[in-house]
Amino acid sequence: MKLPRPEPIPERQVKWEVYSDLTEEALLKRITETALLCLIPRNYENLGLTMADIKRYILQLQAMVRAYEKLYVEADDEVSGD
């Protein structure tokens, strides 16, 4: 038996803009129709580390599913005598 795989995660484009040396007035002109999200360097680093942890976790889950699937197929083959 082949287990169905989950739908892939869609890749949605995110546009990042860095404003590090603009004056407040210049910054406000640039972001008049945009939400402003600010991260200090440490939080930006944490965001990257969290994404890496999520990727690792998903890869580990995929390996577990493959291992269980292999065990299931082997057990099914033994039962059916193939």
N, C-alpha and C positions, 0 to 999 in steps of 0.2 A: 504494500500500500504506500502510495506517495502522498505525503501530507502537503496541502496547499501552502504556498508561501504568502506572507502578508503583502499587501500593496506596498510598493516602494514609497519612501517619503519624498514628497515633491520638493524640488529645490526652488525656493522663492528668493528672488533677488532682493538684496538689502543694499541700499546705497549709504555708504559711510562718508561723512565729511568731517574733516578735522579743522577746528578753528582754535588755534592755540595762541596766536599773537595779534588778534584783532581787538580793536577797542570795543567797548560795550555798544557804542552807537553803530559801528560798522557791522558788528555781529547781529544786532537787532534788524538791520536792513537785510541781511542775508537770510534770516530765518522767519520772515514775516508770515509765511504760510506753511511753516513746518513746525512739528513738535521738536523740542530740544531735549535731548537725552545726554546727560553728562556722566562720565565715569572717571574717577581718579585712576591713575595708572595701576594701582594695586587691584582695584575692582575689575579693570579691563583684563588684567592677568588672570584673576579668578574666573572670569567668564570663559576665557580660553581653556583653562584647566578643567572647568566643569564640562565643557563641550568634549574635551579629550576623554574625560571619564565616561561620558555618555557613549561615545564611540566605542571605547573599550568594552563597556558593559554589553552593548548590542552585539559586538563580535563574539563575546563569551557566550551569550544566549544562543547565537546562531550555531556555534560549535556544539553546544549542549543539544540543540534540536537535531543536528546532523547525527550526533552520537546515538540519541534515542531512536531516531529513525532507522539507523543501521541495525540497532539491536532488535527493533520491531520486525524489520524485513528478515533478518536472520532467523528469528523465532518463528515467523510465519512460514519461512521456507522449511524449517525443521518439521513443523506441524503438517504441512502439505506434502512433505517427502521429496521436495525438489532438490 
